[in-house]
Amino acid sequence: MSGRSLAEEDLRTARLSLRRPTVADVDAIFAIHSDPSTCLHNPSDALDRLDEAQDLFQRWNDQWQSCGYGYWVVRRHGSATQLGFCGIKPMELNGMKVLNLFYRFAASSWGQGFASEAAAAVTTWALRHVPSLPLIARVRPANVASQRVAIRAGLARAEHLDGAGYDGFDWIYAARLPN
């Protein structure tokens, strides 16, 4: 890692810019998380009120301050429109400390490879900058699109870790699991 702190890390891909969220992103957080289609497989993530989006932003910001990483806002180069969010958070899975890969995008951006491109960038970043923790994605068995994103990001099925999640049974995709 360079002399920069982790929190200053912006990511760029061929088409996308990823940056740390600011309070100005609360409306986009609300718009994306209040759309029933974006939370179809994770209904506990759905937001009903703007103050819930403000609380979610605050949790994301607190994680950036405590860990030096978190969720990034994803935009096309040169665009002010937020396509979605992608990032990592520390958690425990079956008693093992891991990083959970998260991606949620506006329905209007689906089918264009943005989630896969952002998830691959975040995966590369996480493997380089937080090498001590395995990286996982928790995906509902019916969410085929999310499964494809996890695979394109470099994660592989880890069936032995599958289990109950917040919104039902989780299939686990992982990278860098301990032997």
SVG drawing of the C-alpha trace seen along z (x, -y; Angstrom):
<svg xmlns="http://www.w3.org/2000/svg" viewBox="-42 -17 46 45">
<polyline fill="none" stroke="black" stroke-width="0.4" points="0.0,0.0 1.2,-3.5 1.5,-6.3 -2.2,-7.3 -4.7,-6.2 -7.2,-3.6 -10.1,-6.1 -8.6,-8.3 -8.7,-5.4 -10.9,-6.1 -11.2,-3.3 -11.4,-3.6 -12.2,-1.0 -12.5,-1.3 -16.0,-2.9 -16.5,-3.6 -15.4,-5.8 -15.9,-4.7 -15.6,-7.1 -16.4,-7.2 -20.1,-8.3 -20.9,-11.8 -24.0,-13.2 -24.9,-14.4 -25.5,-10.7 -28.3,-10.2 -31.0,-10.8 -29.4,-8.2 -29.1,-5.8 -32.8,-6.2 -33.8,-6.0 -31.9,-2.7 -32.8,-1.1 -36.5,-2.1 -37.0,-0.5 -38.7,2.9 -36.9,4.5 -33.4,3.7 -34.2,5.3 -36.3,8.2 -33.9,10.8 -32.9,8.8 -36.1,7.3 -34.6,6.4 -32.4,3.8 -35.4,2.0 -35.9,-1.6 -39.3,-3.3 -38.2,-6.8 -35.5,-9.2 -34.3,-9.3 -33.5,-5.5 -31.2,-6.4 -29.6,-9.1 -29.0,-6.4 -27.6,-4.0 -25.2,-6.7 -24.1,-7.3 -23.4,-3.6 -21.4,-3.5 -19.5,-6.7 -18.8,-5.3 -17.3,-2.2 -15.1,-4.2 -13.8,-6.2 -13.2,-3.1 -11.9,-0.7 -10.5,-2.9 -12.7,-1.2 -16.4,-0.6 -18.9,-1.0 -18.2,-3.1 -20.6,-5.2 -20.4,-4.0 -20.7,-6.4 -19.8,-6.4 -16.7,-8.5 -17.8,-12.1 -21.3,-11.6 -22.8,-12.8 -25.5,-10.1 -25.0,-7.4 -25.5,-3.9 -25.2,-2.1 -23.0,-1.1 -20.4,1.5 -18.0,2.2 -16.9,4.4 -17.7,4.6 -16.2,6.7 -18.4,9.4 -18.4,12.9 -19.5,16.0 -19.6,19.3 -17.2,17.8 -14.7,16.7 -13.9,13.0 -14.5,12.1 -15.2,9.2 -18.6,9.2 -18.8,8.0 -21.9,5.9 -23.3,4.5 -26.6,2.9 -27.4,0.9 -30.3,-1.1 -32.6,1.1 -32.0,-1.3 -28.3,-0.3 -28.9,3.5 -27.7,5.7 -24.8,3.5 -22.0,5.1 -21.6,2.2 -22.1,4.4 -19.5,6.9 -17.0,4.2 -17.4,2.5 -17.3,5.8 -14.2,6.9 -12.5,3.5 -13.5,3.8 -12.4,7.4 -9.0,6.5 -8.7,3.7 -9.8,5.8 -7.4,8.7 -4.5,6.1 -5.3,3.9 -7.0,6.2 -5.1,9.5 -5.7,10.9 -9.5,11.5 -11.3,13.8 -13.7,12.1 -17.2,13.5 -20.5,12.7 -23.8,13.9 -26.3,14.5 -29.8,15.9 -30.1,19.1 -32.8,17.5 -30.6,14.4 -28.8,15.7 -27.7,12.2 -26.0,11.6 -24.3,15.1 -22.9,14.1 -21.5,10.8 -19.8,12.7 -18.2,15.2 -17.1,12.4 -15.5,10.6 -13.4,13.7 -15.2,15.4 -16.1,19.2 -18.9,21.2 -18.0,22.3 -21.0,24.6 -19.6,25.7 -20.3,22.2 -23.9,21.9 -26.4,21.2 -29.2,19.1 -28.9,15.4 -30.9,12.3 -33.5,12.8 -33.3,16.6 -30.8,19.2 -27.4,17.8 -25.2,19.3 -21.6,18.3 -19.1,17.3 -15.6,16.7 -12.0,15.8 -8.9,16.4 -10.4,18.8 -8.0,20.3 -6.9,23.9"/>
</svg>
